[in-house]
C-alpha cells in the first residue's frame, strides 16, 4: 500500500484550523516527509471598489493572513525538520487547492468540516483530487480505535480495507476494523414464492459467501476483520453506514474511490459523495491510487 509522503492541509482561517494542524502533526508520525498548509482567500471577500482605492490591499492582506496562519502552525505543529510550506492564495477554494495539490504532487489532501456546512468544497476535493482525501471531524487527533470500511466486494473496497489494515498497524494502540456490507431485497422477490423473512436470509447468506470470497483477495496482514451485514429497507445505503458508524463510535470511515472516469464524472460514486457531504461524527478517508484518473490533466487545464 502506498505511503502518504506529501501532504496538503487545507486551512480556512477559523477555529477548526487548530484541529487540522494537530491531526496533521499526528499523521506526520506515520511516514510523510513534506507538508503544505494552504489557505485560500475567496475573490469575493474584497469589494472591487476597495481594490481601486487601495491597490496594495490584497498584497498586504496576503502578508497578514500568512503571518497569522504561520503563527497558528507554530503553536500546534512540532516537526522542525519536516519540509513545511505555507501558501496563502486568492481564488475559488476547490480549484486553488487542486492546482497546488497537483503542483506539489500530493499523496493526501486533508480538510476539515464544520457543523451546519453543506460541504460543497470538500465534496469537490474528494471528487476531483488525484490522490486520497481525508475529511477531519471535530476533535479528531488520529488516535484511532475503531475503523469502519463499507464494502461491496469490489476492487476499490479492497483498497479501502487494505488501507485500514495498514493504518491500524501503524497505531500505537489496538485498532478494531469493521467491514460493513449493506444488502437489500431485490424488487420482485415475492414472485419466487419465498416470504420476506426467507428471502432476507437468502440475501444475507449470499453476502456472507461474497465476503468469504472477497477477503481472500485482501492483504489483511494477519489482522482480524469483523463483519457487519446490514439490511437496507429504505433504499438509502448512506444512512445505514452512518448509523453503523455512530453505533460503533467509529473514529474513521474509509471508503474506496471508484475507478477511471471522465473529469466531469463522480470519481467516488454518488453514495460515497453523499457520505462526504453529510455531517457525520466520524472522520472519513477516501482512498484513491494516485494518477489513476483519466481526464484529470484536462480538468486542470480548466483551472
N, C-alpha and C positions, 0 to 999 in steps of 0.2 A: 504494500500500500504506500502510495506516495506521501512524502512528508510536506508539511506546511512550513517552508523555509522563508518565504517572502509574504509578509502580512500587511494588509492595508486596513486601517481602522478609521471609520467614518465618525467624526465628531461634529456636533451641531451647536456647540457653544451654549449648552444647557446643563442642568444638574445631572443628567444621565451620562455626561462625559466621564465623570469620575468612575462610574461603574464600568464603563467600557475600557478605560485605561487600566483599571485594576484587573479586569478579565484578560486584557492583552498581556499584562505583566505576568499573570499566572501561566498563560499559554506559552510564553517565552521560555518556560522551564522545559518544554517538550522538545523543540527542535529548531525554531526559527533563528535566522541569522541577520535578517533585515526587516525593519518595520517602518511603515509610513503612516503618519497621522494626517488626515485630510479634513479640512473644514471648508465648506462651500458657502459663500455669501450669495444669496439669491439676487439676481439682477434687479428685481422689483423692490428690493429693500431700500434703495436710494432713489428718491424722486429725480426726474430729469432736470427740473429747474435748479435743484441744489447742485447738480453736476456742473451746470453752466456757471452758476455763481461762485462755486468753489472747485475749480478744475483739479486741484490736488486732493480732493476729498477722498476718493477711492484709494489712492496710494497710501494716504495717512491712515485710513480706516483699516486697510490690509495690514499695515505695520502694527497697529494697535491690537487687532484681533490675533495676529501671530504671536505677539508678546503674551497676551492673555492665555492663549492655547498652550504655549510652551511652559508657562508658569503652572498650569494645571497638570501637564505631563510630568514636570519635575516633582510634583507632590506625590504622585502615585506610581510612577514608573521607575523601577530600581535596577536597570540594566545599563550601566555606564559604558560597557564595552560593546553594546549592541549598535549596529549601524542604524541610526534613527534619523528619519527625515520628517519635517513638518511642512505641510503645504496648505496655504490659505488661498483659495481661488474664487473667482466670480463665475456665475452661470447657473444653469439648471443642475440641481444636485446629482441626479442619477447619471446624466450624461458626463458631467465633470468627473465624477468618481470612476466611472467605467473607463474613461480616457486615461486617467492616471494609473488605474489598475493595469491597463494594457501596457503603458509605458514602463511600469515597474515589473511587469511580468509576474504579477501577484499570484500566489497559490491559494490565498484565502482572504476574503473580504469580511470584516466584522462590522456589524451595525447594531444599533440599539433599537428599542421600541418603546413608545410612550403609551400611557393609558389614554383611551379615547382617540387614538390615532388610527386612521384608515390604512396606514402602511403602504401608501402608493409608491413612495420612493424605494422602500425595502423590497416591495414586490417586483419593481423594475430591475433592481440589482440582482435579485435571486433568479429572475427570468433571463436576464441579458448577460450576466457575468460569464466569463470564460474560465472560471475557476470555482472553487467551493465558496459557500456563503454561510456565515454564522450570524444568526439573529439572537442578540443577548437580551434576556429579560432582566427586570429589576432585581438586584441583589445577586445575580449570577457571578460567581467568583471562580468557576471552573473546578470547584471541589465536587466532582460528580460521584453520586452514589447509585443512581438508577438511570438507565438509558432505555428509551422506548424506540423500537425500529418497526414502523409499519412495513409489511412485506406483502408482495403479490407474486412471489416466486419468480420474478423477472431478474434480468441482469443488473438493472440499476438498484433493485432492492438488495441484491447480493453485495454490491459495492458498499451500500449503506451499512449492512450488518458487519462487513469486514472492517469498516472504519470504526464502528462501535467497539469491536474487539481490540483494535489497535489502540484506541484511546483508553479503554479500560486497563490495558496492560501498562500504560504509562502513568496511571494514577497512583498516588501514594496509599490510598485506601481501597478496600474491596469494592468492586462495582458489580451490580446486577444488571444483566442485559435481558430485555424482554422483546421478543419478536411477536408482533400482533398481525394476524391475518383477519380481515373483515370479509365475511361472505354473506351472500343474500340468496333468497329463494328466486329461481328464475320464473318469469311470468309464464303462466300456463301449466305450472307444475301439477295442478289439480287434475289435469287430463290424464295423468299417469295412473290415477286410481289410488294414489297414496294420500294419507292425511297430511295436514300441515306438519304435525309433530314428526311423522315418519320421514317426510322429506327434509326437514331440518337436520335430522340425524344423518341422512344420506349426504347432505351438503357438508356437514361438519366432518364426517368420515373422509370425504374427498379432500377437504382442507388439510386434515391430519396427514393423509397419504402424500399430498402435494408438498407439505413441509418436509416430510421424511426424505423425499427425493431431492428437494431443493437444498437441504442442509448438507448433502453430500458434496455439493459444488462450492461450499463456503469454507474458507480457511478460518476455523474458529480458534486455532492455536491452543486447543485444549480447554477453552473456557466453556462453561455451561450456558446454554441459551434457553431461557424459559419461554414457553409458548403460550400465547393467548389467542383464543378463537372467538371472534365477536360476530353475532348475528345482526346484520343490518336490516331493520324493518321499516325504514323511512326514506330510503334512497339518499342518505346523507352520510357517506363514509367518514367525512371530516369530523362530524360531531361525535362519532364513535371513537375515533382516535383521540380527540380532545378529552372526552370523558375518561378514557382509559389512562391518559397521561395524568389527569387530575386524581384519579383513583389511586394510582401508583405513587403519586407525588414525584413524578419523573423530573429529574434535573435537566435532561436533554432529550429532544426528539431528533432522530436522524433520518432523513429521507433522501432517497437517491434521485438525482436528476435523470430525466429521460434522455434518450439518445439524440442523434443528429437530427436537425430540422432546419428550416429556413430562419432568417433573422426575425421575421415577423411572427413566428410561431411561439407557442408556450413551451419553452425548453423544459420546464419542470413538471408540466402536466397540470391540468386545471385543478385537480384535488390538492396537489402539493402547493400550488399557488394560493389556494384558499387557506391552507394552513399557515402560510407566511403572512397573509393579510389579517388573519384572526389574532386577537389578543389573548393568547393562552399564557398560563403562568410559567410554562416551561420554555427554556431557550431552545433554539432549533438550528440544526446544521443541515444544509443542503449540499450533498456530496456530488461533485462533478469531476471527471477527469479532464485536466487542462488540455485545451487545443482540440477537443473532440466535437466542437460545434461548427458545422458548416454554416456559412453566412455571417459569422461574427466579424470578420475583417470588413465585409461590405457594410455591416452595420456601423462600424467605427468610422467609416468614411462619411457617414451622415452626421456625425457629431460636430 
